Amino acid sequence: MRLQGKHIVITGASKGLGRALAERFASEGARLAICARSPKPLEEVRLALVERGCYVIAVPCDVSDSQQTKAFAETVLQTWGHVDVLVNNASRLGPRVPMVEYPLNEWDEVIQTNVHGMFFLTRLFVPAMMARGSGSVINVSSSVGKAGRKHWGAYAVSKFALEGFTQVLAEEMKPFNVRVNAVNPGPMATAMRHAAYPQEDPAALRTPDQVTDVFIYLASDDGKGISGQSFDAATYISNPQVRP
């Protein structure tokens, strides 16, 4: 098992890709700290993981709230002392409308969750990685964070910011042997995807569990020396030897 004994934090873990990653990481021997905004779905995931023999810390947390992220991080660090991997997965879609029609409150909520939330968690967990001289941060990106497309508004802007954040942090972490990478999982059969493309047939898409291989690579020792990169999960799936 490639993640045996590793301490891994996953945000937005109650559904979709976050849940799939929690299940896959657990199968590889990881110990997990998971959070999500909704307590009931989060508890369902926790119980399912515990039944599989996984050690799990589960804390309801809205990552857009700096006080809630602080409480989550304190719980995890007081229990473990450090984390080996941080997966910044929690995300908000927002409305699919032209920029000039974008509601101000929706803009704030998307940027607060997708950009500020990532920043909040990173600055809380990464110092312990720096002190240990090892760690991996994986930021979940999107194709619309690399090439802008109409009606993606704050979500696209937030993912462009995520790509830049990844590059800046990767450069800063080089002296500390902490790796920082981004992953675009591509189209998946999730509730968020359905909200963006309600007419699309989910059966034609990959399921979240089918895109987890690249995350295992970056979370494990297999990804040592890889940092500041932006991976496309579909490319990795078709040829795992291909590096960005």
Backbone hydrogen bonds, N-H to C=O, Kabsch-Sander energy under -0.5 kcal/mol:
donor,donor_aa,acceptor,acceptor_aa,energy
3,L,28,E,-1.8
4,Q,1,M,-1.1
5,G,29,G,-2.3
6,K,3,L,-2.1
8,I,6,K,-0.6
8,I,31,R,-2.8
9,V,85,V,-2.7
10,I,33,A,-2.4
11,T,87,V,-2.0
12,G,35,C,-0.6
13,A,35,C,-2.4
15,K,12,G,-0.5
18,G,15,K,-0.8
19,R,15,K,-1.4
20,A,16,G,-2.1
21,L,17,L,-2.7
22,A,18,G,-2.1
23,E,19,R,-2.5
24,R,20,A,-2.4
25,F,21,L,-3.2
26,A,22,A,-2.2
27,S,23,E,-1.8
28,E,24,R,-0.9
28,E,25,F,-0.7
29,G,26,A,-1.8
30,A,25,F,-2.2
31,R,6,K,-3.2
32,L,55,Y,-2.5
33,A,8,I,-2.5
34,I,57,I,-3.1
35,C,10,I,-1.6
36,A,59,V,-0.6
42,L,38,S,-1.6
43,E,39,P,-2.5
44,E,40,K,-2.0
45,V,41,P,-1.9
46,R,42,L,-2.4
47,L,43,E,-2.6
48,A,44,E,-1.9
49,L,45,V,-2.3
50,V,46,R,-2.6
51,E,47,L,-2.2
52,R,48,A,-0.7
52,R,49,L,-0.7
53,G,50,V,-2.1
54,C,49,L,-2.2
56,V,54,C,-0.5
57,I,32,L,-2.6
58,A,56,V,-0.5
59,V,34,I,-2.2
61,C,36,A,-2.5
63,V,61,C,-0.8
65,D,62,D,-2.3
66,S,64,S,-0.7
69,T,65,D,-2.3
70,K,66,S,-1.8
71,A,67,Q,-2.1
72,F,68,Q,-2.3
73,A,69,T,-2.8
74,E,70,K,-2.5
75,T,71,A,-2.0
76,V,72,F,-2.1
77,L,73,A,-3.0
78,Q,74,E,-2.3
79,T,75,T,-1.1
80,W,76,V,-3.0
81,G,77,L,-1.4
84,D,7,H,-2.6
85,V,7,H,-1.9
86,L,136,S,-2.4
87,V,9,V,-2.9
88,N,86,L,-0.7
88,N,138,I,-2.2
89,N,87,V,-1.4
97,V,95,P,-1.1
101,E,98,P,-1.6
102,Y,99,M,-1.6
107,W,103,P,-2.3
108,D,104,L,-2.3
109,E,105,N,-2.0
110,V,106,E,-2.4
111,I,107,W,-2.4
112,Q,108,D,-2.6
113,T,109,E,-2.1
114,N,110,V,-3.0
115,V,111,I,-2.1
116,H,111,I,-1.9
117,G,112,Q,-1.5
119,F,115,V,-2.1
120,F,116,H,-3.3
121,L,117,G,-2.3
122,T,118,M,-2.2
123,R,119,F,-2.4
124,L,120,F,-1.0
125,F,121,L,-2.2
126,V,122,T,-2.6
128,A,125,F,-0.6
129,M,125,F,-0.9
129,M,126,V,-0.5
130,M,126,V,-2.6
131,A,127,P,-2.1
132,R,128,A,-1.5
133,G,129,M,-1.5
134,S,129,M,-1.7
135,G,177,N,-0.7
136,S,84,D,-1.9
137,V,179,R,-2.9
138,I,86,L,-3.1
139,N,137,V,-0.5
139,N,181,N,-2.7
140,V,88,N,-2.2
141,S,139,N,-0.7
141,S,183,V,-2.9
145,G,142,S,-1.6
146,K,143,S,-1.5
147,A,143,S,-1.6
152,W,149,R,-1.1
155,Y,152,W,-0.9
156,A,152,W,-1.7
157,V,153,G,-2.1
158,S,154,A,-2.7
159,K,155,Y,-1.8
160,F,156,A,-2.2
161,A,157,V,-2.1
162,L,158,S,-2.0
163,E,159,K,-2.0
164,G,160,F,-2.0
165,F,161,A,-3.0
166,T,162,L,-2.4
167,Q,163,E,-1.8
168,V,164,G,-2.5
169,L,165,F,-2.7
170,A,166,T,-2.2
171,E,167,Q,-1.8
172,E,168,V,-1.9
173,M,169,L,-2.0
174,K,170,A,-0.6
174,K,171,E,-0.8
176,F,173,M,-1.5
177,N,174,K,-1.3
178,V,173,M,-1.5
179,R,135,G,-2.8
179,R,177,N,-0.6
181,N,137,V,-2.5
182,A,229,Q,-2.6
183,V,139,N,-2.4
184,N,231,F,-3.0
189,A,206,R,-2.5
190,T,188,M,-1.8
194,H,190,T,-2.2
195,A,191,A,-2.0
196,A,192,M,-1.7
197,Y,193,R,-2.7
200,E,197,Y,-1.7
204,A,201,D,-1.9
205,L,202,P,-1.9
206,R,187,P,-0.8
210,Q,207,T,-2.1
211,V,208,P,-1.8
212,T,209,D,-0.7
216,I,212,T,-2.0
217,Y,213,D,-2.3
218,L,214,V,-2.1
219,A,215,F,-2.1
220,S,216,I,-1.9
223,G,217,Y,-0.9
223,G,220,S,-1.4
224,K,221,D,-1.6
226,I,223,G,-2.1
227,S,225,G,-0.7
228,G,180,V,-3.5
231,F,182,A,-3.1
231,F,229,Q,-0.5
233,A,184,N,-2.7
233,A,231,F,-0.6
236,Y,232,D,-2.0
237,I,233,A,-2.6
238,S,234,A,-2.0
239,N,235,T,-1.8
242,V,239,N,-2.2
